């Protein structure tokens, strides 16, 4: 059994769409006006739904994307900083973990890592 989608409420569906397409290589799958599905190469669906009252998640809540190498994580970190994406947790570079967290346009925490 595989986890196959994440449903996020967002302020502006098109700002969020642009962010996830630009940085995480999602493509538009289907748009139901008030519910947009994006999909990545792994067939993981990201559902975006507009909501004027975004709910606050616990401080520890985040979701993540795994990359293929420590250097890929470091390069992605540098790209995000260059693009002025908000970094929530600075780059950690340990023997068995390279990781950082950024924020999407609605302040959802995203971890990019390799373990």
C-alpha positions in Angstrom: 0.0 0.0 0.0 1.4 3.4 -1.0 0.6 6.9 0.2 -0.5 8.6 -3.0 -1.8 12.1 -2.2 -1.6 15.1 0.0 -4.5 17.7 0.2 -3.5 21.2 1.1 -5.7 24.3 1.7 -4.1 27.4 0.2 -4.9 31.1 -0.1 -4.2 31.3 -3.8 -4.4 28.1 -5.9 -2.4 29.6 -8.8 0.5 30.9 -6.6 0.7 27.5 -5.0 0.5 25.7 -8.4 3.3 27.9 -9.7 5.5 27.1 -6.7 5.1 23.4 -6.8 5.6 23.3 -10.6 8.7 25.5 -10.5 10.5 23.8 -7.6 9.1 20.3 -7.3 8.4 19.4 -10.9 4.7 18.8 -10.6 2.4 19.0 -13.6 -1.3 19.9 -13.7 -3.4 16.8 -13.7 -7.0 18.0 -13.4 -8.7 21.2 -12.4 -12.2 21.2 -10.8 -12.3 25.0 -10.4 -12.1 24.9 -6.6 -9.8 21.8 -6.4 -6.7 21.4 -8.4 -4.7 18.2 -8.7 -1.0 18.3 -9.5 1.0 15.1 -10.2 4.7 14.3 -10.1 6.7 11.7 -12.0 6.1 9.2 -9.2 2.3 9.6 -9.7 2.0 11.3 -6.3 -1.0 13.7 -6.3 -0.9 17.1 -4.6 -4.4 18.5 -4.2 -4.7 22.2 -3.8 -8.0 23.8 -2.6 -8.6 27.5 -1.9 -9.5 28.5 1.6 -9.5 32.0 3.1 -9.1 30.6 6.6 -5.9 28.5 6.6 -5.5 26.3 9.7 -2.4 26.3 11.7 -0.6 22.9 11.9 1.5 21.9 15.0 5.0 23.4 14.8 6.5 20.0 14.0 4.2 19.2 11.1 5.9 19.0 7.7 6.1 16.9 4.6 9.1 16.0 2.6 10.8 15.2 -0.7 13.8 12.9 -0.8 16.6 13.6 -3.3 19.1 11.3 -4.9 22.3 12.5 -3.3 23.7 14.8 -0.6 25.0 17.2 -3.3 21.5 17.3 -4.8 20.1 18.5 -1.5 22.8 21.1 -1.1 22.3 22.3 -4.7 18.5 22.5 -4.1 19.1 24.5 -0.9 21.2 27.0 -2.8 18.6 27.3 -5.5 15.9 28.0 -3.0 17.9 30.6 -1.3 18.8 32.2 -4.6 15.1 32.3 -5.5 14.3 33.9 -2.1 12.2 31.0 -0.9 11.8 31.3 2.9 14.1 28.8 4.7 12.5 27.5 7.8 15.3 25.3 9.0 18.9 25.8 7.7 20.8 23.1 5.9 22.0 20.3 8.2 24.9 18.2 6.8 25.6 15.0 8.9 27.1 11.7 7.9 23.8 10.0 7.5 21.5 13.0 6.9 21.5 16.1 4.7 18.3 18.2 5.2 16.7 21.6 5.2 13.2 22.9 5.4 11.5 25.7 3.4 8.0 27.2 3.4 5.6 27.2 0.5 3.5 30.3 -0.2 1.1 29.4 2.6 3.8 28.6 5.1 3.4 24.8 4.9 6.8 23.3 6.0 8.6 21.2 3.4 11.6 19.1 4.2 14.1 18.3 1.4 16.5 15.6 2.5 18.6 12.5 1.9 19.0 9.9 4.6 
